[in-house]
Amino acid sequence: MKRVFFNNRWLPWLLLAPQLIITAIFFLWPAAQAVWQSFLREDAFGLNTTFVGLANYKQLLNSSEYHNSFWVTFVFTTSVTVFTMAFALLMAIAVDRLIKSEKVYTTLLVWPYAIAPAVAGILWWFIFNPSIGILTYVLAQVGIRFNYVSDPTDAMILVVLASSWSRISYSFLFFLAGLQSVPGSLREAAAIDGAGPVKRFFTITLPLLSPTTFFLMVVNLVYAMFETFAVIDSTTYGGPAQSTNILVYKVYQDGFVGQNLGSSAAQSVILMAIVIVLTVIQFRYVEKKVAY
Amino acid sequence: MVENRPFLNFLAHVVLIFGVVVVALPVWVALVASTHESNAFLRGTVPMWFGDQAVHNYSRMLGTGISTSGMPPVGWMMFNSLIMALGVALGKIAISLTSAFAIVYFRFPFRMAAFWIIFSTMMLPVEVRIVPTFKVVADLGMLNSYPGLIIPLIASATATFLFRQVFLTMPDELTEAARIDGAGPMKFFRDILLPLSRTNMAALFVIMFIYGWNQYLWPLLITTGSDMYTIVAGIKRMSTVADTDPQWNYIMATAVLAMLPPLLVVIFMQRLFVKGLVETEK
């Protein structure tokens, strides 16, 4: 904390004004609108709006389509998080061993971060294309018919792969930093006591890495839940048969495509509650730095 | 390294080479596909080595684009993306610097309230408030404009927190010395704080440039006229058309062009990029 301050009555507000005004107009006001809208319902022609209380929420919670979307989101976010982190950790451990070639491999692994999720979606969509995709061809050679257009599981695999791919570099960098901050003396002591590399990894490195792991878990969950809209929209459009219609995509579909504003607003409010919980978890962690 | 285990080192290399190949595969396929002519894709599989149509494909896409789909030339969409990315990056840095300065160096009523309002942006990603935000922008007449693309995205809690952190580590003696020398707050801000936070600004710029360039949902919603399309949002519209009339070579050339600028930024400014990435998540 500072001991020395400037004294000025209006200057700080002037400095804060751009940020606060933008936040108020483009964040808080729309959010409040969403909350208000979620209590309203428009008739089919958009002429009359009536206050319906919690009816929109009730309808959502009883809708099997919404339950499905929750389930799909759960499967999707868990798969993306686990897959991304496992792959990234494996790479980080390997790079951490090789001091000499660390730089080269790091460069070769971090660049996908630069590629937009929407473009990542297009790339994977292309290599898994049912008629000309190169991986579809390879899979067909070993007898697997991969068709994300008709098969729900294949569609899920496609979006999970595309979403994880564009996120690996991020987790990789954090895991690598975490691994490199594990004190060498600890590993050496364990080695002298006769612990092999595998044992050392599970008893020393992994526990010491747990803050990084936890942090990445939260961040990747948030990413998979909210920032993968582009991947879905550039590949499967939530299909086939709603099998990749995650919550964020459903808000968009119901609100923009389906023009069901009340329901879309109620979904927005539910999602906001989820982000708020995740952000709070993230920040509590960052403040306390839960060490093992 | 605790002890020398050649086998494990070898295994590490194998794992990494496998990883690098997996990571590079989609981009490789796109790059190769962008150098062939359209009918190279009629044979049932994608070619795995470069063709000779690269110059033709890229110059056609940059110059005229696929006119049948009503798309503007890719060169124009890249220009729009560039304006958007620069606007978002510079805008975020500017308003976050001044807010952080106000919060750290002044005591005023409702300071914490201001802090929490800024924090709230973190909990309201655009994806969860699409419809009402679109409506606000429409009511303000900002659809299909650069301000509409840029301004709603520049509020940033992460950037503000980053600069707050940086300012908190500046020694109080600096402020005292400046005050004794008769410098007012704005002079102190401009001549002392800004130069001292230059690397942080650069690191943040790299991250926010990538963020701005890669925006998808927002430009997709508010650019209804094709002259305002950004390349990342435009490529999807192109691929929708391609479903009926696949011109894979052109789509993949566009994909390559869409990823090129942020990719160059990451490769050539890797140190700043890593710094920015780690700092914004603290």
Boltz contact constraints between the chains, C-beta under 6 A:
constraints:
  - contact:
      token1: [A, 3]
      token2: [B, 172]
      max_distance: 6.0
  - contact:
      token1: [A, 4]
      token2: [B, 172]
      max_distance: 6.0
  - contact:
      token1: [A, 4]
      token2: [B, 175]
      max_distance: 6.0
  - contact:
      token1: [A, 4]
      token2: [B, 176]
      max_distance: 6.0
  - contact:
      token1: [A, 5]
      token2: [B, 106]
      max_distance: 6.0
  - contact:
      token1: [A, 5]
      token2: [B, 107]
      max_distance: 6.0
  - contact:
      token1: [A, 6]
      token2: [B, 105]
      max_distance: 6.0
  - contact:
      token1: [A, 6]
      token2: [B, 106]
      max_distance: 6.0
  - contact:
      token1: [A, 6]
      token2: [B, 185]
      max_distance: 6.0
  - contact:
      token1: [A, 12]
      token2: [B, 102]
      max_distance: 6.0
  - contact:
      token1: [A, 12]
      token2: [B, 106]
      max_distance: 6.0
  - contact:
      token1: [A, 12]
      token2: [B, 108]
      max_distance: 6.0
  - contact:
      token1: [A, 15]
      token2: [B, 98]
      max_distance: 6.0
  - contact:
      token1: [A, 15]
      token2: [B, 101]
      max_distance: 6.0
  - contact:
      token1: [A, 15]
      token2: [B, 102]
      max_distance: 6.0
  - contact:
      token1: [A, 16]
      token2: [B, 99]
      max_distance: 6.0
  - contact:
      token1: [A, 16]
      token2: [B, 102]
      max_distance: 6.0
  - contact:
      token1: [A, 16]
      token2: [B, 114]
      max_distance: 6.0
  - contact:
      token1: [A, 18]
      token2: [B, 95]
      max_distance: 6.0
  - contact:
      token1: [A, 19]
      token2: [B, 95]
      max_distance: 6.0
  - contact:
      token1: [A, 19]
      token2: [B, 99]
      max_distance: 6.0
  - contact:
      token1: [A, 19]
      token2: [B, 118]
      max_distance: 6.0
  - contact:
      token1: [A, 19]
      token2: [B, 155]
      max_distance: 6.0
  - contact:
      token1: [A, 20]
      token2: [B, 117]
      max_distance: 6.0
  - contact:
      token1: [A, 22]
      token2: [B, 155]
      max_distance: 6.0
  - contact:
      token1: [A, 23]
      token2: [B, 117]
      max_distance: 6.0
  - contact:
      token1: [A, 23]
      token2: [B, 121]
      max_distance: 6.0
  - contact:
      token1: [A, 23]
      token2: [B, 155]
      max_distance: 6.0
  - contact:
      token1: [A, 26]
      token2: [B, 152]
      max_distance: 6.0
  - contact:
      token1: [A, 27]
      token2: [B, 121]
      max_distance: 6.0
  - contact:
      token1: [A, 27]
      token2: [B, 124]
      max_distance: 6.0
  - contact:
      token1: [A, 30]
      token2: [B, 129]
      max_distance: 6.0
  - contact:
      token1: [A, 30]
      token2: [B, 132]
      max_distance: 6.0
  - contact:
      token1: [A, 30]
      token2: [B, 133]
      max_distance: 6.0
  - contact:
      token1: [A, 30]
      token2: [B, 136]
      max_distance: 6.0
  - contact:
      token1: [A, 31]
      token2: [B, 124]
      max_distance: 6.0
  - contact:
      token1: [A, 31]
      token2: [B, 129]
      max_distance: 6.0
  - contact:
      token1: [A, 33]
      token2: [B, 132]
      max_distance: 6.0
  - contact:
      token1: [A, 34]
      token2: [B, 129]
      max_distance: 6.0
  - contact:
      token1: [A, 34]
      token2: [B, 132]
      max_distance: 6.0
  - contact:
      token1: [A, 91]
      token2: [B, 19]
      max_distance: 6.0
  - contact:
      token1: [A, 94]
      token2: [B, 12]
      max_distance: 6.0
  - contact:
      token1: [A, 94]
      token2: [B, 15]
      max_distance: 6.0
  - contact:
      token1: [A, 94]
      token2: [B, 16]
      max_distance: 6.0
  - contact:
      token1: [A, 97]
      token2: [B, 12]
      max_distance: 6.0
  - contact:
      token1: [A, 98]
      token2: [B, 12]
      max_distance: 6.0
  - contact:
      token1: [A, 105]
      token2: [B, 16]
      max_distance: 6.0
  - contact:
      token1: [A, 108]
      token2: [B, 20]
      max_distance: 6.0
  - contact:
      token1: [A, 111]
      token2: [B, 263]
      max_distance: 6.0
  - contact:
      token1: [A, 111]
      token2: [B, 266]
      max_distance: 6.0
  - contact:
      token1: [A, 112]
      token2: [B, 23]
      max_distance: 6.0
  - contact:
      token1: [A, 114]
      token2: [B, 210]
      max_distance: 6.0
  - contact:
      token1: [A, 114]
      token2: [B, 262]
      max_distance: 6.0
  - contact:
      token1: [A, 114]
      token2: [B, 263]
      max_distance: 6.0
  - contact:
      token1: [A, 114]
      token2: [B, 266]
      max_distance: 6.0
  - contact:
      token1: [A, 115]
      token2: [B, 259]
      max_distance: 6.0
  - contact:
      token1: [A, 116]
      token2: [B, 214]
      max_distance: 6.0
  - contact:
      token1: [A, 116]
      token2: [B, 232]
      max_distance: 6.0
  - contact:
      token1: [A, 118]
      token2: [B, 216]
      max_distance: 6.0
  - contact:
      token1: [A, 118]
      token2: [B, 232]
      max_distance: 6.0
  - contact:
      token1: [A, 119]
      token2: [B, 255]
      max_distance: 6.0
  - contact:
      token1: [A, 119]
      token2: [B, 258]
      max_distance: 6.0
  - contact:
      token1: [A, 119]
      token2: [B, 259]
      max_distance: 6.0
  - contact:
      token1: [A, 122]
      token2: [B, 239]
      max_distance: 6.0
  - contact:
      token1: [A, 122]
      token2: [B, 255]
      max_distance: 6.0
  - contact:
      token1: [A, 123]
      token2: [B, 26]
      max_distance: 6.0
  - contact:
      token1: [A, 123]
      token2: [B, 30]
      max_distance: 6.0
  - contact:
      token1: [A, 124]
      token2: [B, 26]
      max_distance: 6.0
  - contact:
      token1: [A, 127]
      token2: [B, 26]
      max_distance: 6.0
  - contact:
      token1: [A, 127]
      token2: [B, 29]
      max_distance: 6.0
  - contact:
      token1: [A, 132]
      token2: [B, 41]
      max_distance: 6.0
  - contact:
      token1: [A, 132]
      token2: [B, 46]
      max_distance: 6.0
  - contact:
      token1: [A, 134]
      token2: [B, 29]
      max_distance: 6.0
  - contact:
      token1: [A, 134]
      token2: [B, 46]
      max_distance: 6.0
  - contact:
      token1: [A, 137]
      token2: [B, 45]
      max_distance: 6.0
  - contact:
      token1: [A, 187]
      token2: [B, 2]
      max_distance: 6.0
  - contact:
      token1: [A, 188]
      token2: [B, 2]
      max_distance: 6.0
  - contact:
      token1: [A, 191]
      token2: [B, 2]
      max_distance: 6.0
  - contact:
      token1: [A, 226]
      token2: [B, 125]
      max_distance: 6.0
  - contact:
      token1: [A, 226]
      token2: [B, 127]
      max_distance: 6.0
  - contact:
      token1: [A, 229]
      token2: [B, 127]
      max_distance: 6.0
  - contact:
      token1: [A, 229]
      token2: [B, 217]
      max_distance: 6.0
  - contact:
      token1: [A, 230]
      token2: [B, 216]
      max_distance: 6.0
  - contact:
      token1: [A, 234]
      token2: [B, 236]
      max_distance: 6.0
  - contact:
      token1: [A, 248]
      token2: [B, 127]
      max_distance: 6.0
  - contact:
      token1: [A, 252]
      token2: [B, 130]
      max_distance: 6.0
  - contact:
      token1: [A, 255]
      token2: [B, 131]
      max_distance: 6.0
  - contact:
      token1: [A, 264]
      token2: [B, 131]
      max_distance: 6.0
  - contact:
      token1: [A, 268]
      token2: [B, 128]
      max_distance: 6.0
  - contact:
      token1: [A, 268]
      token2: [B, 129]
      max_distance: 6.0
  - contact:
      token1: [A, 271]
      token2: [B, 128]
      max_distance: 6.0
  - contact:
      token1: [A, 272]
      token2: [B, 128]
      max_distance: 6.0
  - contact:
      token1: [A, 275]
      token2: [B, 123]
      max_distance: 6.0
  - contact:
      token1: [A, 276]
      token2: [B, 123]
      max_distance: 6.0
  - contact:
      token1: [A, 279]
      token2: [B, 122]
      max_distance: 6.0
  - contact:
      token1: [A, 279]
      token2: [B, 123]
      max_distance: 6.0
